[in-house]
Amino acid sequence: MEPPTYACVGTSDGIASYRSMENYISQIKRNGTNAEIEVFRGLSHGFGLGEGTVAEGWMDHAVSFWEENMK
């Protein structure tokens, strides 16, 4: 069983396909574990903090997810 899982990925990621990641997150949820994914249009792999991109703020979302799932 997977632990609660947060993922974020860009639609232009050549390493981790966003569709594969969506499927993976869906499987985790079907198994009864909390999971969340954010998909960012046009971003490739390695967008860092996302500053100045559509991914800006992803780290705050991830921290919130982890804090909620540590209870």
Secondary structure, DSSP 8 states (H G I E B T S, - for coil): ----EEEEEETT-SSS-HHHHHHHHHHHHHTT--EEEEEETT--S--TT-TTSTTTTHHHHHHHHHHHHT-
